[in-house]
Amino acid sequence: MIRVAVAGAAGRMGETVCEAVQGAEDLELVGRADPLLQSSLEEVLPDAEVVVDFTQPDSALENARACLHAGVDVVIGTTGFDPSPLIDGAAAERPRANVLIAPNFAIGAVLMMRFASEAAKHMAKAEIIELHHDRKLDAPSGTAARTAELMAAAGGHEPPAIHSVRLPGLVAHQEVIFGDLGQTLTIRHDSISRESFMPGVLLAVRRVGSLPEPVVIGLESLLS
Ligand SMILES: NC(=O)c1ccc[n+]([C@@H]2O[C@H](COP(=O)([O-])OP(=O)(O)OC[C@H]3O[C@@H](n4cnc5c(N)ncnc54)[C@H](O)[C@@H]3O)[C@@H](O)[C@H]2O)c1
C-alpha cells in the first residue's frame, strides 16, 4: 500500500483525487490538507509517502518544498506557478524525494500535445485556443503553455499565440489550429469531467518514487 495525502483536498480536483485514491486497492488515503478543512500540510505529512497537490499557484511551490524537506514524494497538478526553483534546487543538492509536475493528467491531452508537436514540424503557422471554467485562477492554462513550448521546440518556430476563454459550463478544453497554403488542421481535446485526470494522477502516484530524475515535468515521460 502507498500512503497518500492530498493537498487542496476540499477543492474541485482534490475531492476527486481523494475519491480515486480511496477507490484504488494499492493506495491508502492518509490525510486531507486544506485550509477549508482546518488541516495543514504539515499535519498530514508525517503519515504520507506521497502528497498530491492540487492547490493554488501561490501555494504549490512552498508545499513542494515542505514535502521534499520531509522526504515525501510529491505529484503536482497545480498550474500557473514557475517550477524552476524546484529544478534548480534539485540540481544544486539531490533531494531525498522526487517531484512529478504535470500541467495535464488526461491521457487525451498528452496525446493532443504530442500530435500538435508533430504537426508543428510540417505546418506553417498555428494558434492555440484554451477554454476553461470561469473559476480557474491562471491564464493561459499550464497545458496551453506546455503545448506551445513543445511545439516551438519541435517545429523550430516562435511559440504559437494562445487565446484564453473562461466561461461557466466548461471544464478543460483546448484546440490547436494549424494553417498552411489552402488548408487548416484542428487538433482538439475536451475533458468533460474531472474523472478524466484520475488514471494519470494514480499512475503518477505509483511511479513518482522511481523517477529517473528528482524533478520530472509532464505525464508523457511515464507513458513511453
Ligand atoms: N494538472 C491537471 O491535470 C489539472 C487539471 C485540473 C485542474 N488543475 C489545476 O489544479 C489546481 C486546483 O484546481 P481546482 O479546480 O481543484 O481549484 P479549487 O479552487 O477548487 O481548489 C483548490 C483548493 O486548494 C486549497 N488550498 C489553497 N492553498 C492551500 C494550501 N497551502 N494547502 C492546502 N490546500 C490549499 C483551497 O482551499 C481549495 O480548496 C489549479 O491550479 C488548476 O489549474 C490541474
Ligand as a Chemical Component Dictionary entry (heavy atoms), coordinates in Angstrom:
data_LIG
# 
_chem_comp.id                   LIG 
_chem_comp.type                 NON-POLYMER 
_chem_comp.pdbx_formal_charge   0 
_chem_comp.three_letter_code    LIG 
# 
loop_
_chem_comp_atom.comp_id 
_chem_comp_atom.atom_id 
_chem_comp_atom.alt_atom_id 
_chem_comp_atom.type_symbol 
_chem_comp_atom.charge 
_chem_comp_atom.model_Cartn_x 
_chem_comp_atom.model_Cartn_y 
_chem_comp_atom.model_Cartn_z 
_chem_comp_atom.pdbx_ordinal 
LIG N1  N1  N 0  -2.779  19.002 -13.920 1  
LIG C1  C1  C 0  -4.059  18.770 -14.263 2  
LIG O1  O1  O 0  -4.387  17.794 -14.966 3  
LIG C2  C2  C 0  -5.118  19.717 -13.755 4  
LIG C3  C3  C 0  -6.479  19.509 -14.013 5  
LIG C4  C4  C 0  -7.410  20.380 -13.472 6  
LIG C5  C5  C 0  -7.001  21.439 -12.678 7  
LIG N2  N2  N 1  -5.651  21.636 -12.474 8  
LIG C6  C6  C 0  -5.148  22.690 -11.583 9  
LIG O2  O2  O 0  -5.315  22.239 -10.242 10 
LIG C7  C7  C 0  -5.416  23.378 -9.365  11 
LIG C8  C8  C 0  -6.655  23.224 -8.479  12 
LIG O3  O3  O 0  -7.816  23.322 -9.280  13 
LIG P1  P1  P 0  -9.268  23.228 -8.613  14 
LIG O4  O4  O 0  -10.234 23.497 -9.721  15 
LIG O5  O5  O -1 -9.393  21.983 -7.797  16 
LIG O6  O6  O 0  -9.215  24.511 -7.628  17 
LIG P2  P2  P 0  -10.089 24.771 -6.315  18 
LIG O7  O7  O 0  -10.020 26.245 -6.084  19 
LIG O8  O8  O 0  -11.420 24.111 -6.425  20 
LIG O9  O9  O 0  -9.287  24.018 -5.163  21 
LIG C9  C9  C 0  -8.066  24.463 -4.600  22 
LIG C10 C10 C 0  -8.075  24.095 -3.119  23 
LIG O10 O10 O 0  -6.749  24.309 -2.589  24 
LIG C11 C11 C 0  -6.923  24.767 -1.255  25 
LIG N3  N3  N 0  -5.646  25.367 -0.832  26 
LIG C12 C12 C 0  -5.181  26.621 -1.077  27 
LIG N4  N4  N 0  -3.964  26.777 -0.520  28 
LIG C13 C13 C 0  -3.650  25.591 0.081   29 
LIG C14 C14 C 0  -2.519  25.116 0.823   30 
LIG N5  N5  N 0  -1.441  25.903 1.035   31 
LIG N6  N6  N 0  -2.528  23.852 1.297   32 
LIG C15 C15 C 0  -3.599  23.046 1.083   33 
LIG N7  N7  N 0  -4.699  23.434 0.385   34 
LIG C16 C16 C 0  -4.717  24.690 -0.111  35 
LIG C17 C17 C 0  -8.106  25.731 -1.347  36 
LIG O11 O11 O 0  -8.675  25.974 -0.087  37 
LIG C18 C18 C 0  -9.029  24.952 -2.282  38 
LIG O12 O12 O 0  -9.925  24.119 -1.564  39 
LIG C19 C19 C 0  -5.433  24.605 -10.285 40 
LIG O13 O13 O 0  -4.117  25.143 -10.356 41 
LIG C20 C20 C 0  -5.841  24.033 -11.641 42 
LIG O14 O14 O 0  -5.369  24.810 -12.739 43 
LIG C21 C21 C 0  -4.732  20.806 -12.990 44 
# 
loop_
_chem_comp_bond.comp_id 
_chem_comp_bond.atom_id_1 
_chem_comp_bond.atom_id_2 
_chem_comp_bond.value_order 
_chem_comp_bond.pdbx_ordinal 
LIG N1  C1  SING 1  
LIG C1  O1  DOUB 2  
LIG C1  C2  SING 3  
LIG C2  C3  SING 4  
LIG C2  C21 DOUB 5  
LIG C3  C4  DOUB 6  
LIG C4  C5  SING 7  
LIG C5  N2  DOUB 8  
LIG N2  C6  SING 9  
LIG N2  C21 SING 10 
LIG C6  O2  SING 11 
LIG C6  C20 SING 12 
LIG O2  C7  SING 13 
LIG C7  C8  SING 14 
LIG C7  C19 SING 15 
LIG C8  O3  SING 16 
LIG O3  P1  SING 17 
LIG P1  O4  DOUB 18 
LIG P1  O5  SING 19 
LIG P1  O6  SING 20 
LIG O6  P2  SING 21 
LIG P2  O7  DOUB 22 
LIG P2  O8  SING 23 
LIG P2  O9  SING 24 
LIG O9  C9  SING 25 
LIG C9  C10 SING 26 
LIG C10 O10 SING 27 
LIG C10 C18 SING 28 
LIG O10 C11 SING 29 
LIG C11 N3  SING 30 
LIG C11 C17 SING 31 
LIG N3  C12 SING 32 
LIG N3  C16 SING 33 
LIG C12 N4  DOUB 34 
LIG N4  C13 SING 35 
LIG C13 C14 SING 36 
LIG C13 C16 DOUB 37 
LIG C14 N5  SING 38 
LIG C14 N6  DOUB 39 
LIG N6  C15 SING 40 
LIG C15 N7  DOUB 41 
LIG N7  C16 SING 42 
LIG C17 O11 SING 43 
LIG C17 C18 SING 44 
LIG C18 O12 SING 45 
LIG C19 O13 SING 46 
LIG C19 C20 SING 47 
LIG C20 O14 SING 48 
# 
